[in-house]
Amino acid sequence: RILGYTKRELTGMSFRQYTSPGTARRMYGLFNEMFRTGRPIRVTQYEAIRKDGRSIPVECTASLIRGPDGKPSGFRGLLRDVSERTRVEEQLGRLEERLLQSQKMEALGTLAGGIAHDFNNILMGILGNISLVLLDTGPSSNDHRRLKDAEKQVMSGSDLTRQLLNFARGGKVELATVSMNRLVEETAGLFGRTRKELTLATEFSATRPVDVDPGQVEQVLVNLLMNAWQAMPGGGRVTLSTADVSLDPGRSGDLGCSPGWYVRVTVADEGTGMDPETARRVFDPFFTTRKKGRGTGLGLASAYGVLKRHGGFMTVESEPGRGSAFSFFLPASSKPLTERHAAPDTVSPGRESILVVDDEPSILAGTTQLLIRLGYDALAAGGPDEALEILSNPGREVDLVLLDVVMPGMSAGELIPRILAIRPGLLILLCSGYSEQWQMGGPAFPRYQGFLQKPFTLEALSRKIREVLSAPPPPPEA
């Protein structure tokens, strides 16, 4: 039954007839050794060839049979089909490899997130001072233009930390229900206008929408298109396709995701391709195949983080000289499509009293001065204890607290209940170099009314403060 032969057919058959030549030589050697020494074959595994030509893994044990005179007279053995065991062992091996990869990415993500947070604080200090000087310079002066250029450079640095936070699953997410067909078409159109040497083809068959942050998914697509362009320095064809895909529990388990409907987006090029080792490392942060100065190694790592945070994943198929195909999968949505609206780039002044709480002196001073220049009555507190002391003064009016989330001694999660115990109903606007989802995603985090991710511009600061101060008062705590 294992080999597909009848008992009559197997009787007298040589190893050579149901194994490869190499395996037959090996088995002949083992049985010859057993015949000479009398030592049994404990366990040996090899590939047997069935009558229908299919190879299967089998396990063999055998011992010598001796006659009444003590001389060898035959062999006694057991042949076991281990196909199922081998399949399970291979599956466990893949699961273990995926677990190790996940743990590695999680550790790297924590490191990357910490770096991004600290760097965002540095950028916030720089940006705050630039904004203050801009308020004192006219739009027509050379200094004003230089400062605006410096502001753009700071925001470029913020883009880099955003990639780190996206990889670390700590970037800001603004979800919308969108059509991937439209998103892919628009992104490809914009990219194609700057890369005339590429021929971009689209094949859309997806019909289901997805709940994503369009800006972050656009960045994933741009990263994949940039990789395709780099793989074809002389130009070539890139095919972008979409499809609805249903993953059953078995396949989703192998891929490490939940079963259900997904929208698959594939970016396939005809470039240089990758060997298996390169393909295995391609999502590691700071790993790049580009020449020095041509890439940071954050593109695919950032894309990996974005997709994980959206409940999706990415796969790659590649072969040297035959191109690469990157496919990412996002959970399908049943919601109706939504539209995005850009926030106005204006400065909104005010007259209310605002307490700024931050342990970074440069950020504290810069933000406080910005608020004063906007017309607010701004107070500065260099830490939680100083903030509580100011708020404990009943004669000091405070309408809103602009509160840093990560501070030594007492985090915002611990400080907010103490603030509200002194000033019930006081408005809280949080800010951090991390994202809101990363730090305040837990159900136990205290109530707050708004969040700003550092570094933020003067326009974003003024707009958010007006939004919080103009909102209806929060309901009383239960």
Secondary structure, DSSP 8 states (H G I E B T S, - for coil): --SS--HHHHTT--GGGTB-HHHHHHHHHHHHHHHHH---EEEEEEEEE-TTS-EEEEEEEEEEEE-TTSSEEEEEEEEEE-HHHHHHHHHHHHHHHHHHHHHHHHHHHHHHHHHHHHHHHHHHHHHHHHHHHHHTS-TTSHHHHHHHHHHHHHHHHHHHHHHHHHHTT-S----EEE-HHHHHHHHHHHHHHH-TTEEEEEEE-----EEE-HHHHHHHHHHHHHHHHHH-TT-EEEEEEEEEEEE-HHHHHHHTS-SEEEEEEEEEE-S----HHHHHHTTSTT---S-TTS--S-HHHHHHHHHHHTT-EEEEEE-TTS-EEEEEEEEB--S----------------SEEEEE-S-HHHHHHHHHHHHHTT-EEEEESSHHHHHHHHT-TTS--SEEEEES--SSS-HHHHHHHHHHHSTT-EEEEEESS-HHHHH-STTS---SEEEESS--HHHHHHHHHHHHHS-------
